[in-house]
Each structure stands twice: as structure tokens, then as C-alpha cells.
Amino acid sequence: MVSKKSVRLVMHNLAIIPVRMGSKRLKNKNILDFFGRPLFVHTIDAALKSGLFDEIHVSTESQRVVEICEEYNLSVRFLRDEVLASDTASLESVCAYVLDVYKNEYNINFENFCLLWATSPLRSSEDVVNSYGLLTEEADGVVSVTNYDLPVFCAQQEKSDGFLTPNFPDKFWLPSQKMPNVCCDNGCLCWVKVKAFNKEGVWMPKKTKPYYMEKSKSVDIDTQEDLDMAKYYYSQILNLE
């Protein structure tokens, strides 16, 4: 361990890959076999191939995950606190913990971190690189997004009397081509400047730019249906190669 009295080392980019073992809807989803490798290893591979990171940290409470990382030549400096592996633990608290340990135990500060979801195996190293290019001087963050499958302004909800009412009545009757373009976070990646994170306390600060991704690459696996869809799209990628 580096002495706390030594000179503080400032590094550019840290990748944080959260890999906890407490998933409920799809048990042990992070380590499920996905085309011959544990699911989260595909995210490690994208981070390594990008060539952008001074450090890649898999945030986990599981010794099994640490062993898998070692099998793929990636060491895990420290484990996540058990309290941060619960269903109620936020990503913000996980990222803050990682940054604090690097700062206080290893004397390392980072300028930026990239949160890479372990359940998004279709995100490529090119996506990591291209999104990083949007983290310009005026931006505090970049988040991967995709368009909604249907026009969001067509949304309706059922009232207590059983009848439908539009959620956006002022835009509901507009032709779809005249509706504003909206997008949503697709659970693949986000870049954040550490100063902005420390100030705002969120992984998507106010000055965040979108990085658009195709729907076919925006599968965030949380259910068996998600896993089946991701396998289908990934097989298409392999066929193209």
C-alpha cells in the first residue's frame, strides 16, 4: 500500500465496473455465461481495448468475482463494503466509495471516471472512445442514450374510472414527425468529471452531453428476456465479423 505521506498521484481516467452478486430477477446475472465468458468480462474487455484508462476497477463484494478477474489478468485492489452491495445502495455511493479509497488509501486522484455497466455487453470499445470525445471542456459528463421505441408523447395512463388520459395532452395529437426528439439513458456507460461529481453528487451532472447508440446495442440485461435479446443481437454482430 502506498504511504499516505507520499506525493499525491493524479491520473486521468478511471473505469468503474459495478459487479455485485445480489441480483434478484436474474440470479447471478453478472457472471452468467455469455458466449463463453462471464457477462461482466465483456465490459472489462471493452475498457481494456479502448486504451483510455489508467485504472480499471471492478467494484464488487464477491471473492468469486475477484477470482474471475484474476483469470482474465485484472487485479482488484479492494472489495466493496457489504453495505454497498445491498439492493438499496446507490451507484453514487458506490462511485464515491471507490474514489475515496483510491484517494485516501492509494494517494491517487482521478480527473474523470467512466461508469461502465456490467450488464451491457453490446457496448463496444469504440463506444467508449467515441463517447469520451464528447467530454469537452464545457461538459461535465457524457451519458449513453437511445431513442424511445415509441413516441413518448403518445403515452397514456388509465385513470381511476378506467378510462385513458394522455400524459402529454398538449403534444398527444401532434404528428409523430413534429414531436420533439427525446431520448433515455440506456444503461451502457457514462463519463463524469470527478470535480463535477464531488460538487453535485450524481453520476449525471447538469452539464451532461448525450452519446447516441442504436437500440440494438442498448440492451441492459436485467431479466431473462433481456438476456435472450442480447444474445440474439450479439450473435448478429458475430455473423457480421
GIGIKA-V320629 format. One record per helix or strand of 3 or more residues. SS is the DSSP state (a for helix, b for strand). FROM is the first residue (numbers start at 0). TO is the last residue. If there is no record, write none. Layout:
SS;FROM;TO / SS;FROM;TO
This chain:
b;8;17 / a;28;30 / a;40;49 / b;54;58 / a;62;70 / a;81;84 / a;90;105 / b;107;115 / a;124;131 / b;140;146 / a;151;153 / b;155;157 / b;163;165 / a;175;177 / b;182;192 / a;193;199 / b;207;211 / a;214;216 / a;223;239
